[in-house]
Amino acid sequence: MALRILLVDDHEVVRAGLRAVLEAEADIEVVGEAASAAEAVERAAALKPGVVLLDVRLGGGDDVGGIHACREIRSLLPETRVLMFSSYGERETVLSSILAGASGYLTKNVGRPQLIAALRSLERGESLLDPSVTKPLLDKLVELSTSGRKADDPLSAREKEVLQLVARGYTNREIAEALVISEHTARNHVTHILDKLGFSRRSEAAAYAAKLGLLD
């Protein structure tokens, strides 16, 4: 049975190139394409691909688009694997992708054989990271695990609820909807959480949440 792939990238030329590369393989079928996060979720739900090849930055270079789509797709289709595909390998973006449920992360400078091998690895249930992002990611995890946080938990019960949603990739608007609060209040909670923990990025707070066991 052919490996069914959904391509997600906001550049039509990139999608066309990827389709040509993938469909040259006898055991790979490109079942659909999407250009935005919303379209990716909709197409994935309808097509139920084996693997989604998903650009991290969708629409204006914002990381949130691809990561949000990854989280939604994995929630709807737990059996579908997501391979994040990006021109960038910042450790915070890689960490956010993994926390959102991605099974792998590759940078776009990989060769055709490496891309094909990666897709087949995901089909077999394996996980993978591009070697160029592995060390920075491990360095980040070590930094988070060894940084001097207070032994006592500085967060209130409400802030822990917000932190849990942040760790699951929710935007401020989605946090507000989930907790029935205003978006302004949700934004303030996130800001206070980052200040209390001494973090500057949501992905750092997400890793801290995982360390606390809030995602279990």
C-alpha positions as CSV (number, residue, x, y, z in Angstrom):
1,M,0.0,0.0,0.0
2,A,1.3,3.4,-0.9
3,L,2.3,6.0,1.7
4,R,-0.3,8.7,1.5
5,I,1.1,12.2,1.9
6,L,-0.6,15.6,2.5
7,L,1.7,18.6,1.5
8,V,1.3,21.8,3.4
9,D,3.2,24.9,2.3
10,D,2.1,28.4,1.6
11,H,4.2,28.6,-1.6
12,E,2.6,26.9,-4.6
13,V,6.0,26.5,-6.3
14,V,7.4,24.6,-3.3
15,R,4.4,22.3,-3.2
16,A,4.7,21.6,-6.9
17,G,8.4,20.7,-6.5
18,L,7.7,18.5,-3.5
19,R,4.9,16.7,-5.4
20,A,7.2,16.0,-8.3
21,V,9.9,14.6,-6.1
22,L,7.5,12.4,-4.0
23,E,5.4,11.1,-6.8
24,A,8.5,9.8,-8.6
25,E,8.5,7.1,-5.9
26,A,6.4,4.1,-6.7
27,D,5.3,3.6,-3.0
28,I,4.4,7.3,-2.3
29,E,1.1,9.0,-3.2
30,V,0.5,12.7,-2.7
31,V,-3.2,12.8,-1.8
32,G,-3.7,16.5,-1.4
33,E,-2.2,19.9,-0.8
34,A,-2.9,22.8,1.5
35,A,-1.6,26.4,1.7
36,S,-2.7,27.5,5.2
37,A,-3.1,26.1,8.7
38,A,-6.9,26.0,8.5
39,E,-6.8,24.4,5.1
40,A,-4.3,21.8,6.4
41,V,-6.5,20.8,9.3
42,E,-9.6,20.6,7.0
43,R,-7.8,18.6,4.3
44,A,-6.2,16.2,6.8
45,A,-9.5,15.5,8.4
46,A,-11.1,14.7,5.0
47,L,-8.2,12.7,3.5
48,K,-6.7,11.0,6.6
49,P,-3.2,10.8,5.2
50,G,-0.5,8.7,6.7
51,V,2.0,11.6,7.0
52,V,1.5,15.3,6.7
53,L,4.6,17.2,5.4
54,L,4.0,20.5,7.1
55,D,5.8,23.8,6.7
56,V,6.4,25.4,10.1
57,R,5.9,29.0,8.9
58,L,2.6,29.5,7.2
59,G,1.4,33.0,6.3
60,G,3.8,35.8,6.9
61,G,6.6,33.8,8.6
62,D,4.8,33.2,11.9
63,D,5.7,29.9,13.6
64,V,2.3,29.7,15.2
65,G,0.5,28.7,12.0
66,G,2.3,25.4,11.3
67,I,2.6,24.4,15.0
68,H,-1.1,25.2,15.6
69,A,-2.0,23.0,12.6
70,C,0.2,20.2,13.9
71,R,-1.5,20.2,17.2
72,E,-5.0,20.2,15.6
73,I,-4.2,17.4,13.2
74,R,-2.6,15.2,15.9
75,S,-5.7,15.8,18.1
76,L,-8.1,14.9,15.3
77,L,-6.0,12.1,13.8
78,P,-3.7,10.4,16.4
79,E,-2.5,7.8,13.9
80,T,-1.4,10.4,11.4
81,R,2.3,11.4,11.6
82,V,3.4,15.0,11.1
83,L,6.8,15.9,9.7
84,M,7.7,19.6,10.2
85,F,9.6,21.0,7.3
86,S,11.3,24.3,7.6
87,S,14.0,26.6,6.3
88,Y,14.9,27.3,9.9
89,G,16.0,25.1,12.9
90,E,15.7,27.4,15.9
91,R,15.6,25.2,19.0
92,E,12.5,26.9,20.4
93,T,10.6,26.2,17.2
94,V,11.8,22.6,17.2
95,L,10.8,22.2,20.8
96,S,7.3,23.7,20.2
97,S,6.8,21.4,17.3
98,I,7.6,18.3,19.3
99,L,5.4,19.4,22.1
100,A,2.6,20.0,19.6
101,G,2.9,16.3,18.5
102,A,5.2,16.4,15.5
103,S,7.0,13.1,14.9
104,G,9.9,14.7,13.2
105,Y,11.6,17.9,12.1
106,L,13.6,18.4,9.0
107,T,15.2,21.6,7.5
108,K,14.7,22.3,3.8
109,N,18.3,21.9,2.9
110,V,18.1,18.1,3.2
111,G,18.6,16.1,0.0
112,R,15.9,14.2,-1.8
113,P,17.1,10.8,-0.5
114,Q,17.0,12.0,3.1
115,L,13.5,13.4,2.7
116,I,12.2,10.2,1.2
117,A,13.9,8.1,3.9
118,A,12.4,10.4,6.6
119,L,8.9,9.9,5.3
120,R,9.2,6.2,5.2
121,S,10.7,6.2,8.7
122,L,7.6,8.0,10.0
123,E,5.4,5.5,8.3
124,R,7.1,2.8,10.3
125,G,6.3,4.6,13.5
126,E,9.8,6.0,14.1
127,S,10.6,9.6,15.1
128,L,13.4,11.7,13.8
129,L,15.1,15.0,14.0
130,D,17.4,16.6,11.4
131,P,21.0,16.2,12.8
132,S,21.4,20.0,12.4
133,V,18.8,20.7,15.1
134,T,19.4,17.8,17.4
135,K,22.3,19.3,19.4
136,P,20.7,22.8,19.8
137,L,17.5,21.1,21.0
138,L,19.3,18.9,23.5
139,D,21.3,21.9,24.7
140,K,18.0,23.7,25.3
141,L,16.5,20.8,27.3
142,V,19.6,20.6,29.4
143,E,19.5,24.4,30.0
144,L,15.8,24.2,31.1
145,S,16.4,21.2,33.4
146,T,19.5,22.7,35.1
147,S,18.5,26.3,35.3
148,G,17.9,27.5,38.9
149,R,14.2,27.6,39.3
150,K,12.7,28.1,42.8
151,A,12.0,24.8,44.6
152,D,8.6,26.1,45.6
153,D,6.0,26.3,42.9
154,P,5.4,30.0,42.1
155,L,2.3,29.5,40.1
156,S,-1.3,29.8,41.2
157,A,-3.9,27.1,40.3
158,R,-5.3,29.3,37.5
159,E,-1.8,30.0,36.1
160,K,-1.2,26.3,36.0
161,E,-4.3,25.8,34.0
162,V,-3.1,28.5,31.6
163,L,0.4,27.0,31.5
164,Q,-1.1,23.6,30.6
165,L,-2.9,25.1,27.6
166,V,0.2,27.0,26.5
167,A,2.1,23.8,26.6
168,R,-0.5,22.2,24.3
169,G,0.0,25.0,21.8
170,Y,-3.1,27.1,22.5
171,T,-3.1,30.7,21.3
172,N,-4.2,33.4,23.7
173,R,-7.6,33.5,22.0
174,E,-8.0,29.7,22.4
175,I,-7.0,29.9,26.1
176,A,-9.6,32.6,26.6
177,E,-12.3,30.4,25.0
178,A,-11.3,27.3,26.9
179,L,-11.3,29.1,30.3
180,V,-14.2,31.4,29.6
181,I,-12.1,34.6,30.2
182,S,-11.3,37.6,28.0
183,E,-8.4,37.4,25.5
184,H,-6.8,40.3,27.4
185,T,-6.9,38.4,30.7
186,A,-5.5,35.3,29.0
187,R,-2.6,37.4,27.6
188,N,-1.9,38.9,31.0
189,H,-1.8,35.4,32.6
190,V,0.7,34.2,30.0
191,T,2.8,37.3,30.6
192,H,2.8,36.8,34.4
193,I,3.7,33.1,34.0
194,L,6.7,33.9,31.8
195,D,7.8,36.7,34.3
196,K,7.4,34.4,37.3
197,L,9.4,31.6,35.7
198,G,12.0,33.8,34.2
199,F,11.3,32.7,30.6
200,S,11.0,34.8,27.5
201,R,9.3,32.3,25.2
202,R,6.2,30.2,25.3
203,S,8.1,27.2,24.3
204,E,10.3,27.4,27.4
205,A,7.2,27.6,29.5
206,A,5.8,24.6,27.6
207,A,8.9,22.5,28.4
208,Y,8.6,23.6,32.1
209,A,5.0,22.3,32.1
210,A,6.1,19.0,30.7
211,K,8.8,18.8,33.4
212,L,6.1,19.4,36.1
213,G,4.0,16.6,34.6
214,L,1.1,19.0,33.6
215,L,0.8,17.2,30.3
216,D,0.5,13.7,31.7
